[in-house]
Amino acid sequence: MRRARRIVYRGGYIQFANLTYRGEHLAGYAGNSMVIRYNPRDITTILIYQVQGALEEFLARAHAVGLETESLSYAEAVALSRRLRQAGSIVTNQSLLTEVRDRDATVKKLLGQNKKKPKAMDRPRQVEDKKPATNTLVEQNSVKRHSLC
């Protein structure tokens, strides 16, 4: 897990990667600097630690407000934030949620289209009715044997 330092805001909120996180029991730590740990593959949940000397004491989990059921990597969050700013939009949890859901819908649609189009190799081949191959030499020998008897 990666680490970063953030300050707890009034109400127990933390800002990270253009997302607002809310954790239980963090309101009492408003104004304090905390260490957060996060998985770069899914930053919708972060872990909050308080530094005490050389040790870090776990305080709480914090979830991105409105994104609790979604999955968002750090790289995706940065890219979506950049795209929203370039478009002149304000970067909020709600705008990122909308972008994530649009992305998921597009991926689902593309995967559905790919399943509908059969590939050339997957199409059933049309087989002509052919008689089974016979060995004419064997047939000729059997005919000779029957005629000799």
Secondary structure, DSSP 4 states (H G I P E B T S, - for coil): -EEEEEEPBTTTEEEETTEEEEETT-GGGTT-EEEEEEETTEEEEEEEEEEETTEEEEEEEEEETT-TT----HHHHHHHHHHHHHTT----HHHHHHHHHHHHHHHHHHHHHHHHS--TTTSPPPPP--PPP--HHHHHHHHHHHHH-
